[in-house]
């Protein structure tokens, strides 16, 4: 199974994607072949979120232990 991030484009009244040539070659996909795709929008974090935890003082091991306890209860 191949996985690729591609751009969605308008194609008449529909939307279309282009399968990268290398991915098509590896999967043996050609014109008129039927394929199954899984559609998931790529969600990127907000630009201001990077570095937002700078100076965070909590011990990583303690934080992990707390999350595990919450999950198990």
N, C-alpha and C positions, 0 to 999 in steps of 0.2 A: 504494500500500500504506500503510495506516495503522498506527501503533504507539502503544500506550497501556499504562501501568502500571495494573493493576486489582487489586482484592482478591479472593481466592478465598473462596467461601462454601459452606457445606454445603447441599446440595439433595437431600433424602432420603438415600439411601445413596451419592450421588455428590457431586462438587464442581462448582461452577459459577462462571462469571464473567459480569459484565454489561458489554456493549460500550457505551462512552459514546455518547450520542445523536449528538453532533457527528461522531464517527468513523464511525458507521453512516450518517449522512446523506451525508458526503463519499464514502463507498464505495458508496452506493446499496443498503445492506443493509436488508432488511425481514424480517418474520416468515416463517418457513418457508424462507428462503434458506439455501443450503448455503455454509459458509465454511471456509476453511483457516486454522488457527491454528498458531503456533509457540509452544511452551510452554518458558519458561526462568525459573527462579526468580531473583528479584532478590536479589543478595548484597551486603549492605552491609558496609563495613569495621568492625572492632571500634572501639568508642568511644574506647579508649585509643590508637589508632594515629595520630590526628590530632596533629600537633605533635611526633611522636616523633623526627623528624630535626632538631629545633631545635639549632642550634649545629654542624651537620655541616660539616666544614671542607673536604671534597673539592671541587675545581674541577669544575663541571658539564661543561665541554668535555672535560676529561681523562677523566671518568667515561664520557661518551658514546663517546669513542674506544676505551676499554677494552672496553666492551660490544660495539662493532662488531667489534673484533678477535676476541673470543671467539665471536661469532656466525659470522664468516667462516671460522674454523678448524675 
